[in-house]
């Protein structure tokens, strides 16, 4: 889902900078900036990034630094929006620092996955896990329509979609079995993660 040419990239919630490393391996001339609130991870990310803004996106100083370094050809929000207090406001801020012909990538878990129905309908409990769809640190939960609405409200237009499939959400080996049933009406229940490529909607800016 990466675009052909990159000059400036912003990785929101960059962690230890592994995405920055992948990008710079493929695009040696790219300048990758990261945002990371965890000081330890931010220090690690510096090894692979042009620069790392240490702090939350809602910090005014961080926003100022991000703006001064942009606009960005690509902004990445990989499994981060669901952890934010106000994802809608975060996207509004990020679209303001996108280049006019820039792209934004979102990666979000799909709460409509069959694992949610299994736990709520059969086991009678809301699952809380260390990672994945039901990560206990998630503040928001999204199905596909919620993702589309969230990004449309930020002035974004969907260009491409990719879905990661699993029959059992924690088990990657169940992907081949999920692909057998990858058609309507099962598709939304077997997708555990949506990846979307967005551009700025024409007329917004």
C-alpha positions, 0 to 999 in steps of 0.5 A: 500500500506504499506509494511509489515515491516518498520524501517526507513520512510521518509515523504516528505511534512509531514504537521502536522505529521498525516501520521507519527502518522498512521504509528507509530500506526501500526508499533510502532518500526518504526522511521519516519522522516519528511520534512516540509517547514512550521515552524508551521506545522513542530513543530506540526509534531515533536509530532508524528515523530522521527525527522522533517527536517524543510526546503525545499528538495532542501536545501543542509543542509536538503539533508545532514541531510536526507542522514545521517539519511537514507537509508529509507525503505519507502519514502512517497510523498503524494500530494507534488510533484506537488507543487515542482519547480523540481519534477524530481530532487526531485525524483532523490534525494530521490531515492539516500536515499532509501534502496536497497529493499526500497519502495517509494509511490507517490500520485498525482491528475489526471488532466485528470479527467472529471472535467478538461474537464467540466471546459475547454470545457463547461465553458471555463475556467481553474479552480483554487481551494483551494484544489484538482486537480486544487489547485491554488498552484500546479506548475505541472499537471499530467495524469497517463502517466506523472506520470509513465514517471516521476518516470521511469526517476528517476529509479523507477519501478511500483509495485502497483497502486490504483486509487481513483474515483469520478464522481464530483472531490470535492464530495466524495459521488459521488464515488459509481456512478463513480465505475459503469463506472470504465472501459475503456474508462471512467477509466482515466476520473473518477480517480481523484487521483493515488497512486503508490508503487515503488521500485528501478529499477534493475540495478539502484543504 
